[in-house]
Amino acid sequence: MPQDVEADTSPFTVDRTLSVPLNVQLRGQIEYGIACGELPPGARLPSVRDLVAQTGVAHVTVAHVYKDLAARGLIVTLAGRGTFVADPSSQGAVQDVAALRGPLNDALMQAAREGIEPERVVALLQAMIARGHTARDTGVQVVLVGVLDIATRAYAQELQALLRPEDRVKACTFTQLAQPGLVQEVRSADIVLTLGHRLAEARALLPGLDILPVRVTVSFETRGQLAALPPDTRLALIATFDDFLPTFLTGAHRFAPQVRDVRAAHLAEHNLPQLLAWCDAAVYASGADGIVTALNPGTFAFEYRHAVDRPDVERTLLPVIAQHRALLRERKRHENRSNELDAG
């Protein structure tokens, strides 16, 4: 059951000067908040009525946005309590745990034959997990499913740096999951990750897998570049997808509050050439780097990069990976012992 969690986010807003429909703006802000951890599992969202008052968007539009997000498993509404960000940890974890029942049951039966009490087995397993960081013989295979290839590979590299040398993190995109061979490779991984707001989509494409969310946040490099812009900068923001524009604008105002002349567009907008000719600095979203060649010579440009949220990974994912490593190691020992008995 969702618990009230304080969300680290500003009130939702819409920008009527953008060409992006209001429902797309609202949905995009909520999805981005979930992906970046600003709307953590259990965070209470405004009621439909409160969001209407907050944004001025029609009641039917807000209700439809919430209905769509609920259908995708991103939010839940509880009668008499309110609307909350869904907790992905409470969904879909049965299959992987069930796969461990066989080896664990064998271990318990062996312990019983040797007169070892179950409590001692539990204590042994806990001790193995606690000291799992010292062993270097068992690697965990992790797959990260993302949206854009370059960005996903960058996230995978960041995750790899947080893991042990024998662990492996492979990146793939939702588009690449159309390849049957790759789907099988993903299914054979020990842990599958995806961005928080794409969790329902990943679980639909890979039914039966316990897929975990990974959070991203605006990189420190990007924050520093925005903060260093002169106040008189004519700043253009170029998004790859239209639903990212409102969040993009919010981020620019947050990290570059000194810049007052900020305009935004996405790649499909008809006025994009005029915007690129007007600006003297451009910030583009991942996947929109092609606009750099269309800028005036000397125009300062950089990518609005995201990075894996390291504190969240250390708090939520590393313990899960450590548990998998300990279970894999114990399974390997069990298999080796069985092979030795068969050979004898």
C-alpha positions as CSV (number, residue, x, y, z in Angstrom):
1,M,0.0,0.0,0.0
2,P,1.5,3.4,-0.9
3,Q,2.8,5.6,1.9
4,D,2.9,9.3,1.8
5,V,6.3,10.4,0.6
6,E,7.4,14.0,0.1
7,A,8.2,14.8,-3.5
8,D,11.2,16.9,-4.4
9,T,9.5,18.9,-7.2
10,S,8.0,22.3,-8.0
11,P,4.3,22.7,-8.6
12,F,3.3,21.4,-12.1
13,T,3.0,24.1,-14.7
14,V,2.0,24.3,-18.4
15,D,3.4,26.8,-21.0
16,R,0.7,27.9,-23.4
17,T,3.3,29.6,-25.7
18,L,4.6,26.1,-26.6
19,S,3.1,24.2,-29.5
20,V,2.9,21.1,-27.3
21,P,-0.6,20.0,-26.2
22,L,-1.4,20.6,-22.5
23,N,-2.1,17.0,-21.8
24,V,1.3,16.0,-23.3
25,Q,3.0,18.7,-21.1
26,L,1.4,17.4,-17.9
27,R,2.1,13.7,-18.7
28,G,5.7,14.5,-19.6
29,Q,6.4,16.3,-16.4
30,I,5.0,13.4,-14.3
31,E,6.9,10.8,-16.3
32,Y,10.1,12.8,-16.0
33,G,9.6,13.3,-12.3
34,I,9.3,9.5,-11.9
35,A,12.3,8.8,-14.0
36,C,14.5,11.3,-12.1
37,G,13.3,10.4,-8.6
38,E,11.7,13.7,-8.0
39,L,8.5,11.8,-7.7
40,P,9.6,8.7,-5.8
41,P,7.4,5.6,-5.2
42,G,4.6,6.5,-2.8
43,A,4.8,10.2,-3.5
44,R,1.3,11.8,-3.3
45,L,0.2,13.6,-6.4
46,P,-2.3,16.5,-6.5
47,S,-5.9,15.5,-6.9
48,V,-7.5,16.1,-10.3
49,R,-9.3,19.1,-8.8
50,D,-6.1,20.6,-7.3
51,L,-4.1,20.0,-10.5
52,V,-6.8,21.8,-12.4
53,A,-6.6,24.8,-10.0
54,Q,-2.8,24.7,-10.1
55,T,-2.4,24.7,-13.9
56,G,-5.7,26.0,-15.3
57,V,-6.0,22.9,-17.5
58,A,-9.5,21.5,-18.1
59,H,-10.8,18.9,-15.6
60,V,-11.4,16.4,-18.4
61,T,-7.8,16.8,-19.7
62,V,-6.2,16.3,-16.3
63,A,-8.4,13.3,-15.6
64,H,-7.4,11.7,-18.9
65,V,-3.7,12.2,-18.1
66,Y,-4.1,10.5,-14.8
67,K,-6.1,7.7,-16.4
68,D,-3.4,7.1,-19.0
69,L,-0.6,7.1,-16.4
70,A,-2.6,4.7,-14.2
71,A,-3.2,2.3,-17.2
72,R,0.6,2.2,-17.7
73,G,1.2,1.3,-14.1
74,L,3.0,4.6,-13.2
75,I,0.4,5.9,-10.7
76,V,-2.3,4.4,-8.5
77,T,-5.5,6.1,-7.1
78,L,-6.9,4.8,-3.8
79,A,-10.4,5.7,-2.9
80,G,-10.5,8.1,0.1
81,R,-6.7,8.4,0.1
82,G,-5.6,10.1,-3.1
83,T,-3.3,9.5,-6.1
84,F,0.3,8.2,-5.6
85,V,3.3,7.3,-7.7
86,A,3.2,3.5,-8.0
87,D,5.8,1.4,-6.2
88,P,7.4,-0.9,-8.8
89,S,9.0,-3.0,-6.1
90,S,5.6,-4.5,-5.2
91,Q,5.0,-5.8,-8.7
92,G,6.2,-8.7,-10.8
93,A,8.8,-10.2,-8.5
94,V,7.3,-13.6,-8.3
95,Q,9.0,-15.4,-11.2
96,D,12.7,-14.7,-10.3
97,V,12.2,-15.6,-6.6
98,A,10.4,-18.8,-7.6
99,A,13.4,-19.9,-9.7
100,L,15.5,-19.9,-6.5
101,R,13.2,-22.2,-4.6
102,G,14.8,-25.4,-6.0
103,P,18.4,-24.7,-5.0
104,L,17.4,-23.3,-1.7
105,N,15.2,-26.2,-0.9
106,D,18.0,-28.6,-1.8
107,A,20.3,-26.7,0.5
108,L,17.7,-27.0,3.4
109,M,17.2,-30.7,2.8
110,Q,21.0,-31.3,2.8
111,A,21.2,-29.3,6.1
112,A,18.5,-31.4,7.6
113,R,20.3,-34.6,6.6
114,E,23.4,-33.3,8.3
115,G,21.5,-32.2,11.4
116,I,21.9,-28.5,10.8
117,E,19.0,-26.4,12.0
118,P,17.3,-24.0,9.6
119,E,18.2,-21.0,11.8
120,R,21.9,-21.7,11.2
121,V,21.4,-21.9,7.5
122,V,19.7,-18.5,7.6
123,A,22.6,-17.1,9.6
124,L,25.1,-18.6,7.1
125,L,23.3,-17.0,4.2
126,Q,23.1,-13.6,5.9
127,A,26.9,-13.8,6.6
128,M,27.6,-14.7,3.0
129,I,25.6,-11.8,1.7
130,A,27.4,-9.5,4.2
131,R,30.8,-10.5,3.1
132,G,29.9,-10.9,-0.6
133,H,31.9,-7.8,-1.6
134,T,35.2,-9.7,-0.8
135,A,34.7,-12.4,-3.4
136,R,35.7,-12.0,-7.0
137,D,34.6,-15.3,-8.6
138,T,31.0,-14.7,-9.4
139,G,29.8,-11.9,-11.7
140,V,26.3,-10.6,-12.1
141,Q,24.9,-10.0,-15.6
142,V,22.9,-6.8,-15.8
143,V,20.9,-5.5,-18.8
144,L,19.7,-1.9,-18.9
145,V,16.9,-1.2,-21.4
146,G,16.6,2.4,-22.4
147,V,15.2,4.7,-25.1
148,L,18.1,6.3,-27.0
149,D,21.1,4.2,-27.8
150,I,23.9,6.6,-27.0
151,A,22.3,7.7,-23.7
152,T,21.6,4.2,-22.6
153,R,25.1,3.1,-23.3
154,A,26.3,6.1,-21.2
155,Y,24.1,5.0,-18.3
156,A,25.4,1.4,-18.6
157,Q,29.0,2.7,-18.4
158,E,28.1,4.7,-15.3
159,L,26.5,1.6,-13.7
160,Q,29.5,-0.5,-14.6
161,A,31.8,1.8,-12.7
162,L,29.7,1.3,-9.6
163,L,29.9,-2.5,-9.8
164,R,32.6,-5.0,-9.3
165,P,35.0,-5.9,-12.2
166,E,33.5,-9.3,-12.8
167,D,30.0,-7.8,-13.2
168,R,28.8,-6.9,-16.7
169,V,26.2,-4.2,-17.7
170,K,24.8,-4.5,-21.2
171,A,22.8,-1.7,-22.8
172,C,19.9,-2.1,-25.2
173,T,17.0,0.0,-26.4
174,F,13.3,-0.8,-26.6
175,T,13.7,-0.7,-30.4
176,Q,16.4,-3.3,-30.3
177,L,14.2,-5.6,-28.3
178,A,12.5,-6.4,-31.6
179,Q,15.4,-8.7,-32.3
180,P,14.5,-12.2,-31.1
181,G,18.1,-13.1,-30.3
182,L,18.5,-10.1,-28.1
183,V,15.3,-10.8,-26.2
184,Q,16.7,-14.2,-25.3
185,E,19.9,-12.6,-24.1
186,V,18.0,-10.1,-22.0
187,R,16.0,-12.9,-20.4
188,S,19.1,-14.8,-19.5
189,A,20.5,-11.8,-17.5
190,D,20.5,-11.9,-13.7
191,I,19.0,-8.4,-13.4
192,V,17.1,-6.3,-15.9
193,L,16.8,-2.5,-15.4
194,T,15.0,0.3,-17.2
195,L,14.1,3.9,-16.6
196,G,11.4,4.4,-14.0
197,H,8.7,5.8,-16.3
198,R,9.2,3.0,-18.9
199,L,8.8,0.2,-16.4
200,A,5.3,-0.9,-17.4
201,E,6.4,-0.9,-21.1
202,A,9.5,-3.1,-20.3
203,R,7.4,-5.5,-18.3
204,A,4.9,-5.8,-21.1
205,L,7.6,-6.6,-23.6
206,L,9.4,-9.0,-21.3
207,P,6.6,-10.7,-19.3
208,G,7.6,-12.8,-16.3
209,L,10.8,-10.9,-15.6
210,D,11.4,-8.9,-12.4
211,I,12.5,-5.6,-14.0
212,L,13.8,-2.9,-11.7
213,P,13.8,0.9,-12.2
214,V,16.9,3.0,-12.3
215,R,16.8,6.7,-11.8
216,V,18.6,9.4,-13.7
217,T,19.3,13.1,-12.8
218,V,20.7,16.1,-14.6
219,S,24.4,15.7,-14.7
220,F,26.7,18.0,-12.7
221,E,28.5,19.0,-15.9
222,T,25.2,20.2,-17.5
223,R,24.3,22.1,-14.3
224,G,27.6,23.8,-14.3
225,Q,27.4,24.8,-18.0
226,L,24.0,26.3,-17.4
227,A,25.0,28.2,-14.3
228,A,28.0,29.7,-16.2
229,L,25.9,31.2,-19.0
230,P,26.0,35.1,-19.1
231,P,22.7,36.8,-18.1
232,D,22.3,38.4,-21.5
233,T,22.5,35.0,-23.3
234,R,19.8,34.3,-26.0
235,L,19.3,30.7,-25.1
236,A,17.6,28.1,-27.3
237,L,16.4,24.8,-25.9
238,I,16.0,22.0,-28.5
239,A,14.2,18.9,-27.4
240,T,14.1,15.6,-29.3
241,F,10.5,14.9,-28.3
242,D,7.8,17.4,-27.7
243,D,6.7,16.1,-24.3
244,F,10.1,16.9,-22.9
245,L,9.9,20.6,-23.6
246,P,8.1,21.8,-20.5
247,T,10.5,19.9,-18.2
248,F,13.4,21.2,-20.3
249,L,12.3,24.8,-19.7
250,T,11.9,24.1,-16.0
251,G,15.4,22.7,-15.8
252,A,16.9,25.6,-17.7
253,H,15.2,28.1,-15.4
254,R,16.3,26.1,-12.4
255,F,20.0,25.8,-13.2
256,A,20.4,29.0,-15.2
257,P,18.1,31.5,-13.4
258,Q,20.2,34.4,-14.5
259,V,19.3,33.9,-18.1
260,R,16.0,35.6,-18.9
261,D,15.7,35.2,-22.7
262,V,15.0,31.5,-23.1
263,R,13.0,30.0,-26.0
264,A,12.3,26.3,-26.7
265,A,11.3,24.1,-29.6
266,H,11.5,20.4,-30.6
267,L,13.0,18.9,-33.7
268,A,9.7,18.7,-35.6
269,E,8.7,22.3,-35.2
270,H,8.5,24.5,-38.3
271,N,10.1,27.5,-36.6
272,L,13.3,25.6,-35.6
273,P,15.5,27.2,-38.2
274,Q,14.6,30.7,-37.0
275,L,15.2,29.8,-33.4
276,L,18.7,28.4,-34.3
277,A,19.5,31.6,-36.2
278,W,18.3,33.8,-33.3
279,C,20.2,32.2,-30.4
280,D,23.8,32.7,-29.3
281,A,23.8,29.6,-27.1
282,A,21.9,26.3,-27.6
283,V,21.2,23.4,-25.3
284,Y,20.0,20.3,-27.0
285,A,18.5,17.1,-25.6
286,S,20.0,13.7,-26.1
287,G,19.3,12.6,-29.7
288,A,19.0,16.2,-31.0
289,D,22.7,16.8,-31.6
290,G,22.2,17.1,-35.3
291,I,21.1,20.7,-34.8
292,V,24.7,21.8,-34.1
293,T,25.6,21.9,-37.8
294,A,22.7,24.3,-38.4
295,L,23.8,26.9,-35.8
296,N,25.6,30.1,-36.7
297,P,29.4,29.9,-36.5
298,G,30.6,30.6,-33.0
299,T,27.3,29.7,-31.3
300,F,27.9,28.0,-28.0
301,A,26.2,24.6,-27.8
302,F,26.1,21.6,-25.4
303,E,24.0,18.6,-24.6
304,Y,21.5,18.6,-21.7
305,R,22.9,15.4,-20.3
306,H,21.5,13.1,-17.6
307,A,23.5,10.7,-15.4
308,V,22.6,7.7,-13.3
309,D,21.5,8.8,-9.8
310,R,24.4,7.4,-7.9
311,P,23.0,7.7,-4.4
312,D,19.8,6.0,-5.5
313,V,21.8,3.2,-7.1
314,E,23.9,2.7,-4.0
315,R,20.7,2.7,-1.8
316,T,18.4,0.5,-3.9
317,L,20.2,-1.4,-6.6
318,L,23.6,-2.4,-5.1
319,P,22.0,-4.4,-2.2
320,V,19.9,-6.3,-4.8
321,I,22.9,-7.0,-6.9
322,A,24.8,-8.2,-3.8
323,Q,22.0,-10.6,-2.9
324,H,22.0,-12.0,-6.5
325,R,25.8,-12.5,-6.3
326,A,25.5,-14.4,-3.1
327,L,22.7,-16.6,-4.4
328,L,24.6,-17.2,-7.7
329,R,27.7,-18.2,-5.8
330,E,25.8,-20.6,-3.6
331,R,24.1,-22.1,-6.6
332,K,27.5,-22.6,-8.3
333,R,28.8,-24.3,-5.2
334,H,25.8,-26.5,-5.0
335,E,26.3,-27.5,-8.7
336,N,30.0,-28.2,-8.1
337,R,29.2,-30.4,-5.1
338,S,26.5,-32.3,-7.1
339,N,29.0,-32.8,-9.9
340,E,31.6,-34.1,-7.4
341,L,29.0,-36.5,-5.9
342,D,28.1,-37.8,-9.4
343,A,31.7,-38.3,-10.3
344,G,32.3,-40.2,-7.1
